[in-house]
Structures are given as C-alpha cells and as structure tokens.
Amino acid sequence: MSTNDDTDADTDAQAQSEVDYEEDRLQSTRRNAAKFFAALGGAAAIGSFAVTGLYGLDESALSGGPDYNYQTLYTQGTRVVDGEGNPLTVDAIEQGSGESMTVFPEKEGGGALQVPVATTLLVRFSEGDYSEPTMLDGTAQGYSAYSAVCTHAGCTVSQRTGPNDRDFLCPCHQSQFNPLSGAEVVSGPAPRPLPQLPVGVAEDGEQLIIATGPFEAHIGAGE
Ligand code: FES
C-alpha cells in the first residue's frame, strides 16, 4: 500500500534524478568545451568565454559578445575560412567524397571567428545526393553547411557515423544528423535538425566558398 512516506521518497528520488541529469549534462558540456578549446590551442581564448555558457540559448555568452547571433555570424558574402583563417576555395573538399571539415566565418579584417557558436560543419557530396528538407538553394556544387552546435545540449558535433560515415554524430549523447536531408535527426535526443547555413561559390576567379545568407534558424539547444 502506498503511504505519504513512499510518495515523498518517490518525489525526492525524481528530484535527485533530475539534479543528476543536469549535472551530467553540464559536465558533458564542460568536457566538450575543454576539448574545443584544446583543439584550438586556445589558452588565450578560454579566458574570454564562459565555459558554462556553452549550454543553452544565451548566444551572447556563447559567442563572446552581444554582436553575434545566428543572424549575424554569417551574412551574405561572408567568407568561409578554416581554423587558421584561410579562405576556402571550391576545391577544398573533393566533390562527391562526403568528407567534411570544421570551418568558421571570417572576421572583419581577416582571420577565423573561432567562438563555439560560430563553429560550422562544411561537407561536400554530389549535387544530386541532396533531398528535402535540405534547403537545396543553399547548397552549391555539392557543398552544404550546418551549425556544429548540437540542438540537444549545445555540445560541438564533431564526429561522423552511419552508412559510409554519412551522418554527423554528437559525442555527448550520440545524436545523429543526416546532412543529405537538412541535417534532420536520425537518432538520439536532439529535438531538431542542425540549422543549415546557405553557401555558394563566389564567381570572382578565386572561387571562394561564401555564405549566401545567415543560418536558417537559431543555434544551440532547444526547440
Ligand atoms: S548535446 Fe546531447 S546529443 Fe548532443
């Protein structure tokens, strides 16, 4: 028979479970942030950003300042650069290979805007491999790009998995996203796709990869 004591115990257990989950999530995020900054060699960078700010929708904290959000990180014509700030040309990735790289928007004056919220996945398949809900006019010569900030709890999506390593994989809780279908969620707890960044190839002789507009949706955790 159920008693008030039992009910209180159940409530306490549930509350403790929720606390445990939240701690686990924050620890995952901190570990991910540490890996991100380690990958950047970012002892200087880490002093500028709140590591715990990686979780949630506080894009000011995520980006290192109020000037950046999903609509301003990239705008039409922003050059896509590698982690060292080098602009990328159309031959950066072999067409049809399905390979990907982590890229960033170019800062004003040059260099990579290396902040977590700006981390972007650039991938190149064949043009005909894509289907909706991919924003097809946001692909160019087989290239597409997506935010690397997981929509579950804000970790950086950094791995590949699935058939022929087609999908992006978040290492924190194994959410899996299909880049050929608008980075829709294949499995895992992420509630929505990775936002797509429309890209094009500049017709200026250098054939640089550029954004043709901002991210299509807000970046980070949450619906
Ligand atoms: S943060 Fe949980 S699956 Fe990515």
Boltz pocket constraint, residues with backbone or C-beta under 6 A from the ligand:
constraints:
  - pocket:
      binder: B
      contacts: [[A, 150], [A, 151], [A, 152], [A, 153], [A, 154], [A, 155], [A, 170], [A, 171], [A, 172], [A, 173], [A, 174], [A, 175], [A, 188], [A, 189], [A, 190]]
      max_distance: 6.0
